[in-house]
Amino acid sequence: MRKLCLSEAHEFCHLHSFPQQYGTYYQDLYAHDESPEEFTKRLLWLAKCVYTIRLKSAPDKIIGSCMIYKGGKNRKDVYVGGTLLPEYRNRGIMVEAFNQMLEMAKYFYGVYEVKILLNSINDQVVQIMDKLGFRMDKKSSNTNVYSKILQQYIPRRTTNLLY
């Protein structure tokens, strides 16, 4: 994984032209009249961390992305979201990326609970949520929210990083 740079805006936005499985942050934040550069700039400003997913064998090619961001009512909940190009799914790449994001949320940002908003549910996605330790929180007709308690002591000074 590598932090997203503004110079990668077109490649980053191309990721989101495929149906997503692992979160809806792109649809939630995208203003349809924005250019890829404008969207990427705003996303980098709004989110605490946005990372691109790359293979070790091809470090210059972006195959996915994941991020930690605030959402929900009054933007007080912490979410992780991500996407992966279809040809790289079913290889365990997203599980590995999300594990890294959860560790970052827990130790770097001091997050107690993290959520993920899913707009596509199938057996594979449910298995991934189970592997990652997420449990169903809320279910509606078009989205499902899963949550996970990270059970980490939160030092007072680090909680302000996300708020």
N, C-alpha and C positions, 0 to 999 in steps of 0.2 A: 504494500500500500504506500501511496505517496500523496502528500497534501495537494489538493487541487490548486492550479494556477489559472489566472485569467487567460493566459495564452492558450489554454486547452478548452476554451469555451465551446467551440464547434463540436469537437469530439465528445465532450461531456454531454452536451445537449442531444447528440445523436443516440446516446445510450437510452434516452427516454422516449424514443420513437417506437419502442417495443412495449408490449403489455408488461406491466410490473407485477411481481409477486410479493416483494418484500417491503411494502410501504408505499405511501401515496404522497410523499413530501413534494415531489415534482408537480403533481396536479394541484396540490394545495397552495403552492407558492407561485406558480407560473402565471404571469399576466400575458395574455395571448398577443399583445402588441409589442412585446419585448424582443430585442435581438438576443442571440445566444450570449453575447458579451454582457448585455445589460442584466439578463437573468443571472448569469454566473456571478457577476459583481455583487448583485443584491443578495444572492444566496450565500456568498462568502461573508458578507456583512452580517446577515441574520443568524447564521449557524455558528456554533462554537467550533466545529471541525467538520470539514468535508474532505474526504479522501477518495482517491481513485484507486481502483483495484487493477493490478497488473501481474502478469506471470513473471516468474524469475527468468524464464527462458526468453521472454520478449518484454523487457522493462519499459520500452517506449510506447507500447500499445495499451490503451485504456480499454479494459474489458468489462469494467463495472465501477460502481461508486457506492459509498456508504457515508453516513454522517450522523452526528448527534445534533439535535435541534430541540427547541422548546415549542410546545404546542398545547392544545386543549384550551379550556376556559382560562382566560387571562394569561395565557402562555406560561403557565406554571408547571406543567408536566414536561418531563424530559423524554424524548423519543429517539429511537434509532430508526433509520430507514436506509434503503439501498436498492440497487438494481444490478443486474448482470446481463450481458448479451446472451441471447438464447443458446448459442452454440457452446457456451461455457457452463451452463446449468447442469445439475446432477453430477457434479464432480467434487462436492464438498467445499468449494471455494467460498461460497457465501457464508457457510457456517464458520469457517476460519476467520473471515473478515469480521463477522459480527462478534465473534469471541474477542478479537482484538479491540473492537469498539466498546464492548462491555467492560473490558479491563481498563480502557482509557476513561470511560465514564466513572468507574468505581474509584480508581486510584488518582487520576489526574484532576478530575472535576469534583470528586467527592459526592457523587450522585447516590442517593439511597435506593430509589426505584426508577426503573426505566420501562418505557412502553414501546410497543410497535403496532402500527396501524396497518392492517392487511386488507387489500381490496380483492384479493383472489385467494380462495381457500380450496386446497385439494389435499389428498392424503400426504403427499410429499411435504407440503408446507407445514402441515400439522406435525409431522415427524421432526422437521427442522426446529419448530418451536419447542417441542418436547426435548430434543437434544440440547438446546440452548437453555432450558430450564424456565421457559415462559409458560404462563397459565392464562387461559381465557379470562378476560376481564369484563368486556362488554361485547354484545353481538347485536348487529342491526341488519337490515336487508342488504346493504351494499358494502359494509365494512365490519371488521372484527378488530377489537383491541385486545392485545395480549400484554401482560405485564410481568415483570420479574423484580423481586427485591434483591438488591445486590449485597445487603447485610454488611455494610462497611461503616465503621465509625467515620463520621463526617467532621473533619476539623472546621471550626467556625470560619476561618479565613478563606477556605477553598469553596465554600458554598456560594460566596459572592461572585465567583467566576462565571457562573451560569445565569445569575440574576441581575 
